[in-house]
Amino acid sequence: MRTPDRAVTHVIAGDLPAACRAALETLCENGAAALPARCFHVGPGRIWAPRGMKVVRVHAPLAWPWIGARALRGALRRLDFAHAGQAVILHAWTPDAAAWSVELAGPAVKVLVEVDSTADAARYVRWPRSGRLADMPTYVCRTSATQQRLRRLGVPEACTVLIRPHIDLRTFRPDRRRAVRAQLDLGPQDAVVLALPPVARQTGALWAAWGAMLLEKIRPDVRLVIPGDGPETLRLRRLVEACRHEAVVRLAGADVTLPDLLAAADIAVYLPTGDAATTGVAWAVAAGCPLVVSALPSILETVDGEAGARLCQPHSPADAARQMLRAFEDPRATQARADHARQRAADMFSRERMLAQYANCYEKLTSIPPR
């Protein structure tokens, strides 16, 4: 049997974002570029394994990148990846995995780094020890705004690629609307607003809560659903209790999935104060849920600006309440925006497009023979 001339090693760590898991599993299940693939988990933390793939933990006595790189190099050698002139692609999915992998970048080892929009882009910008531009990692960005941040940090344009994650709508079931509403103690006549995840200070869940409480003065039937668990959820609970607006807010917890929450919602809001993760927005767009969002670059490119959503200013609960009220008062125009965004999403977030882009990226990384 002829040994393939290329192989992909997926490198993950304990800081693997949830959004990356779906993309990694899709790549593994569909055999992107028909390349043999293995998966390493570097450093401490609980191991998560893509379906059908064995994950090998790589230990290092200390978490310093150069020590981790030495351990990762040893693991690669034990798997005989260096034989037969085989080119290796290290696909790093987290900041910690990137720190270990970039140290190995060279003519025979190409590094592909997934950039999490919620993390500081400067964490990813590391030059390989060789110092050569040819050994610079390739950075996978989910939005054009992330690309621009990397370029401002000195990353060459040729070393960035835009690949949007796919949205698997097979798990979205509009017929579950009544059951999910009953689970969340919501009536059929309630005007349900979903605060899109992730729920954190920087993603504006606080402004969504303030906006909903303001809107309740005009629309007593409005109900805000906040998903997930965590410190920010606890903070919001205390805020609502202090304002005596417990009836306005429903805390969904971590058990109710985002597709189910979208099925139960009338509109969704996402009000970050700076560029943040857009996975929740992409899900809402693909599901055809009307949106009220902050007017920020990463969000505007996802929803196609004002044509696809109602826009409001960051840090302004009053503006958020105003736009939510307009969404409920003019449902026809609101749904027209949602339909426009959904038509674009069918191509932007398709599985086939994502797989083709990754396959093309792998091909380009190994198209230049080792020197």
C-alpha positions in Angstrom: 0.0 0.0 0.0 1.4 3.4 -0.9 1.8 5.8 2.0 -0.3 9.0 1.4 2.0 12.0 0.8 -0.1 14.2 3.2 -1.6 13.7 6.6 -3.6 15.9 9.0 -3.1 15.9 12.8 -5.8 17.7 14.7 -4.5 19.2 17.9 -6.9 20.1 20.6 -6.6 21.1 24.3 -8.8 21.7 27.3 -9.8 25.2 26.0 -11.5 23.8 23.0 -14.5 26.1 22.2 -17.9 24.4 21.7 -18.3 26.0 18.3 -15.1 24.2 17.1 -16.3 20.8 18.1 -19.1 20.7 15.5 -16.7 21.7 12.8 -14.0 19.2 13.8 -16.5 16.4 14.0 -17.8 17.3 10.5 -14.3 17.2 9.1 -13.5 13.9 10.7 -16.8 12.3 9.6 -16.6 13.5 6.0 -12.9 12.8 5.5 -12.0 16.3 4.3 -9.6 16.1 1.4 -9.6 12.3 1.8 -6.5 12.6 4.0 -5.6 10.3 6.9 -6.2 12.1 10.2 -5.3 11.6 13.8 -6.1 13.7 16.9 -3.9 14.8 19.8 -5.0 16.3 23.1 -2.2 18.4 24.5 -1.8 19.5 28.1 -4.2 18.9 31.0 -8.0 18.9 30.9 -10.7 16.5 30.2 -10.3 14.7 26.8 -13.1 15.2 24.3 -13.1 12.9 21.3 -14.8 13.4 17.9 -17.1 10.6 17.1 -15.3 7.6 15.6 -11.8 9.0 16.3 -9.3 7.9 19.0 -7.6 10.8 20.8 -4.0 10.5 22.1 -3.1 12.7 25.0 0.3 14.4 24.8 1.9 15.2 28.1 4.5 17.8 29.0 6.0 18.5 32.4 5.4 22.2 32.0 2.9 24.1 29.9 5.6 26.2 28.2 5.2 26.2 24.4 8.7 25.0 23.5 8.4 22.1 26.0 5.0 21.2 24.7 6.3 21.4 21.1 9.1 18.9 22.0 6.5 16.5 23.4 4.3 17.0 20.3 7.2 16.3 18.0 7.9 13.1 19.9 4.3 12.0 19.5 4.5 12.6 15.8 7.6 10.6 15.4 6.1 7.7 17.3 3.3 7.6 14.7 5.8 7.5 11.8 4.4 10.6 10.2 7.8 11.7 9.0 8.4 8.6 6.8 8.2 8.5 3.0 8.5 12.3 2.6 5.1 12.8 4.1 3.9 16.4 4.6 2.2 17.0 7.9 -0.5 19.5 8.6 -1.0 20.4 12.3 -4.5 21.7 12.6 -4.6 23.6 15.9 -8.1 24.2 17.2 -7.4 26.2 20.4 -5.0 28.9 21.6 -3.1 26.4 23.8 -2.9 23.9 20.9 -1.7 26.7 18.6 1.1 27.6 21.1 2.4 24.1 21.0 2.0 23.6 17.3 3.6 26.8 15.9 7.0 25.8 17.4 7.0 22.9 14.9 6.3 25.0 11.8 8.7 24.4 8.9 9.0 23.1 5.4 7.7 19.7 6.2 5.2 20.7 8.9 2.5 23.2 8.0 0.4 24.7 10.8 -3.3 25.7 10.5 -4.7 27.7 13.4 -8.4 28.2 14.2 -9.0 31.7 15.6 -11.7 32.0 18.2 -13.5 35.3 17.7 -14.0 35.6 21.5 -10.3 35.4 22.3 -7.7 38.0 22.1 -6.3 37.8 18.6 -2.8 38.6 19.9 -2.7 35.2 21.6 -2.6 33.5 18.3 0.1 35.6 16.6 3.2 33.6 17.1 6.2 33.4 14.8 7.8 30.0 14.4 11.3 29.6 15.7 12.8 29.6 12.2 11.6 33.2 11.8 10.9 32.7 8.1 7.7 34.1 6.5 7.3 30.8 4.6 6.8 29.0 7.9 4.2 31.4 9.2 1.0 29.5 10.2 -2.2 29.9 8.3 -5.0 31.4 10.4 -8.6 30.3 9.9 -11.0 33.1 10.6 -14.8 32.9 10.9 -15.4 36.6 10.1 -13.8 39.3 8.0 -13.5 41.4 11.2 -11.2 38.7 12.7 -9.1 38.8 9.6 -8.7 42.5 9.8 -7.6 42.3 13.5 -4.9 39.7 12.6 -3.7 41.9 9.8 -3.4 44.9 12.1 -1.2 42.7 14.3 1.2 42.0 11.4 -0.1 38.8 9.9 0.3 38.8 6.1 -2.9 38.7 4.1 -1.8 35.4 2.4 -1.6 33.8 5.8 -5.3 34.2 6.6 -8.3 32.4 5.2 -12.1 33.0 5.8 -14.0 29.7 6.5 -17.4 30.1 8.1 -18.7 27.2 10.3 -21.6 25.2 9.0 -25.0 25.2 10.6 -26.7 21.8 10.7 -30.5 22.6 10.6 -31.4 19.0 10.9 -31.6 19.6 14.7 -33.9 22.6 14.3 -37.6 21.5 14.7 -40.2 24.3 14.5 -42.8 21.7 15.5 -41.3 21.7 19.0 -42.4 25.3 19.6 -45.3 24.5 21.9 -43.5 21.8 23.9 -40.4 24.1 24.5 -42.6 27.0 25.5 -44.5 24.8 28.0 -41.1 23.6 29.4 -40.1 27.3 30.0 -43.5 28.2 31.4 -44.3 30.4 28.4 -47.8 30.9 27.2 -48.9 30.8 23.5 -49.6 34.6 23.6 -46.3 35.6 25.1 -43.9 37.7 23.0 -40.8 35.7 23.5 -37.3 37.3 23.1 -34.3 35.0 23.1 -30.9 36.3 24.3 -28.5 34.5 22.0 -25.5 32.6 23.5 -22.8 32.9 24.7 -24.2 34.7 27.7 -21.3 36.8 29.0 -20.6 40.4 29.9 -19.0 41.2 26.6 -21.9 39.7 24.6 -24.4 42.1 26.0 -26.9 39.9 27.9 -27.1 42.6 30.5 -28.3 45.1 28.0 -30.8 42.6 26.6 -32.2 42.2 30.1 -32.5 45.9 30.7 -34.1 46.4 27.3 -36.7 43.7 28.0 -37.6 45.2 31.4 -38.0 48.6 29.7 -40.1 47.1 26.9 -42.3 45.4 29.5 -43.7 48.8 30.5 -45.3 49.0 27.0 -45.6 45.3 26.2 -46.6 43.4 29.4 -46.6 40.2 27.4 -42.8 40.3 26.6 -40.7 37.5 28.0 -36.9 37.3 27.8 -35.3 33.8 27.7 -31.7 33.5 28.8 -29.9 30.2 28.0 -27.1 28.4 29.7 -25.6 28.6 33.2 -22.6 30.5 34.5 -21.5 33.6 36.4 -23.3 36.1 34.0 -26.6 34.2 34.3 -26.3 34.5 38.1 -25.6 38.2 37.8 -28.7 38.6 35.6 -30.9 36.7 38.0 -29.8 39.1 40.8 -30.5 42.1 38.6 -34.0 40.9 37.8 -34.8 40.1 41.4 -33.6 43.5 42.6 -35.8 45.2 40.0 -38.7 42.8 40.9 -39.1 41.7 37.3 -38.9 38.0 37.8 -42.0 37.5 35.6 -40.2 39.0 32.6 -37.2 36.6 32.5 -37.0 32.9 32.0 -33.6 31.2 32.7 -33.5 28.2 30.4 -30.4 26.5 31.9 -28.0 24.3 30.0 -30.4 21.5 29.2 -32.4 23.3 26.5 -30.6 23.3 23.1 -30.2 26.4 21.0 -32.3 24.9 18.1 -35.2 24.3 20.6 -34.8 27.9 22.0 -35.0 29.3 18.5 -38.1 27.3 17.8 -39.8 28.8 20.9 -38.7 32.4 20.2 -40.5 35.2 18.3 -37.3 37.3 18.0 -33.7 36.9 19.1 -31.3 39.6 20.4 -27.5 39.8 20.5 -26.0 43.0 21.9 -22.3 42.7 22.3 -20.2 45.8 23.0 -17.4 44.7 20.7 -16.8 42.1 18.1 -17.7 38.7 19.6 -18.5 35.1 18.6 -21.3 35.0 15.9 -22.2 31.3 16.1 -25.5 32.1 17.8 -26.3 34.8 15.3 -25.5 32.4 12.4 -28.0 29.8 13.9 -30.7 32.4 14.2 -30.2 33.6 10.7 -30.2 30.0 9.3 -33.4 29.3 11.3 -35.1 32.4 10.0 -35.6 33.9 13.4 -35.9 37.8 13.3 -33.0 39.5 14.9 -32.2 42.7 16.9 -28.4 43.0 17.0 -25.6 45.5 17.8 -24.3 47.3 14.7 -20.8 45.8 14.8 -18.7 44.7 11.8 -18.6 40.9 12.6 -22.4 40.9 13.1 -23.2 43.1 10.1 -21.4 40.8 7.7 -23.3 37.8 9.1 -26.8 39.4 8.8 -26.1 41.6 5.7 -26.5 44.8 7.7 -29.9 46.5 8.0 -31.3 44.3 5.2 -31.2 41.3 7.5 -31.8 42.5 11.0 -32.9 45.5 13.1 -29.8 47.3 14.3 -29.1 49.1 17.6 -26.2 50.9 19.2 -24.1 49.0 21.8 -24.4 50.0 25.4 -27.9 51.2 24.9 -30.8 49.2 26.5 -33.2 52.0 25.5 -32.3 51.5 21.8 -32.6 47.8 22.2 -36.1 48.1 23.7 -37.0 50.5 20.9 -35.9 48.1 18.2 -37.6 45.1 19.9 -40.8 47.1 20.0 -40.6 47.9 16.3 -40.0 44.2 15.6 -43.2 43.3 17.3 -45.2 46.2 16.0 -44.3 45.6 12.3 -44.0 41.8 12.0 -44.2 41.8 8.2 -41.1 44.0 7.8 -39.4 42.1 10.5 -40.0 38.8 8.9 -38.9 40.1 5.5 -35.5 41.0 7.0 -35.3 37.5 8.5 -36.1 35.8 5.2 -33.5 37.9 3.4 -30.8 36.8 5.9 -31.9 33.2 5.8 -31.5 33.1 2.0 -27.9 34.2 2.3 -27.2 31.8 5.1 -28.2 28.8 3.0 -24.9 29.2 1.1 -22.7 31.0 3.7 -23.1 28.3 6.4 -23.6 25.2 4.3 -21.7 22.0 5.2 -20.6 21.5 1.6 -19.0 25.0 1.4 -17.1 24.5 4.6 -15.8 21.1 3.7 -14.7 22.3 0.2 -12.9 25.3 1.8 -11.0 23.1 4.3 -10.0 20.7 1.5 -8.8 23.5 -0.6 -6.8 24.9 2.4 -5.2 21.6 3.1 -4.3 21.3 -0.6 -2.6 24.7 -0.7 -0.7 24.1 2.5 1.0 21.0 1.0 1.3 22.1 -2.6 4.8 23.4 -2.2 7.2 20.5 -1.8 9.6 20.5 1.2 12.9 22.2 0.6 
